Amino acid sequence: MTEIVDESLMLQYAQGDGHAFTALYTRHKDSLYRYFLRQSATPELAEELYQNVWNKLIKARSTYQVSSKFTTWLYRIAHNELIDHYRRHSTENKVITLNVEDKETEVPNETEAGYLADLQQKNIDEQLYLSQQAKHLKWCLKQLPRQQKEAFLLKHESGFTLNEIAKLVGESSEGVKSRIRYGINKLKHCLMHKMGKV
Amino acid sequence: MSEKFTDHDIARFYSEGATEKPSAELDAKILALAKTPVETKTQTPLKPIASIKKPALYQTWYGQLSTAASLVLVTILYLHNSDSFHEPADNENKRETHQLMETEATGLSSIKATGQPVNNSLQKSIKQRVSIEKRRQKEVSDIMTDSTLPSVSADSEMTQLNKVKSISKMTPEGALEVMATFNKIDDLLATEQREKARERLNELLQKYPQLKADLHARYMNLLK
């Protein structure tokens, strides 16, 4: 239902309705932003890529045709933008990732220590537990290989099915399925490792 | 708190932490960017047809092309016909000669019909024609002296002149006959019938022996 409305909104925007774009943007901005944020070395880079995608969508509005879901089209643009970025800055990206890893490995240890003290002292509730695990998961997600991370995000952040993800990234459904499976197993292992540290 | 995590746990943890949003500043920037082209597209008024200024003919490609084509055409026509601009006198001579020839023809037919001798007007006409022919040959000769035309052409013109010299001293009837005979001889020579040409020339010289005095070398060779 939502998807049909998405396509209608895009067509309205293509005909000059600015309000239609505002509705579309409000609906998809957060998940798309996080899609980039989880896969970029810095929030600044994520913002740049995020903005580029919307720019491309705005420019291509006159050529939009309802041949697939609007979100598939939007995330295909996003996926291509990310791939282009990796190709352009492959060396630079590796360096940044390594730096981030180092940084991440140090900072959580300090914060974890603080949280542990709180956990023991304040008899932590479920919300705090979730918050803690969510924080760990974010760190673990950063460590995933790029393709597994993207597949995981497209499924759990953007809500695509396996077939849709496969179509979007140009892979087979089986390939995407195994990427997600491997990714989730690594996340579980990483979280267990974090808990073991605790 | 189980130490084993399920897929559902992972999804739940992720959802719990997925709270980041783009800044309000970034939102405003993108929305402004999206509205700008839309507004420009809808607000750009179309120019009324009457207000569109038509360019002058010389400013258009077809105007310039047609002007150039006209100039080229005029130049070609001028160059092609420039020779005729320099020959008014020649044309006049031809017209005069034509009139005289008509007069002669009329006179000769009356002589043949009535058996009367040649009258003054016919004699005068023939003399005028000879005079015009001389003048024309003189002009040709002058041109040939200065020009680079082949000598064969000049020689041919001189032959005509010699023919005219001989004829000028004869009676009009004789002159016409001689001219006609010479033309016939020329035709025979042109068709390589030298024997027949020689016979005609001999006949002519027997009838008008005075022609031998200034006979052209071409005919002299024919007699040898």
Interface residues (C-beta under 8 A of the other chain):
Chain A: Y13 G16 D17 G18 F21 T22 Y25 K29 D30 S31 Y33 R34 L37 E47 Y50 Q51 W54 N55 I58 Y129 L130 S131 Q133 A134 K135 H136 L137 K138 L141 H156 E157 I184 L187 K188 L191 M192 M195
Chain B: M1 E3 K4 F5 D7 D9 I10 A11 R12 F13 Y14 S15 E16 G17 A18 E20 K21 P22 S23 L26 D27 K29 I30 L31 L33 A34 K35 P37 V38 E39 K41 T42
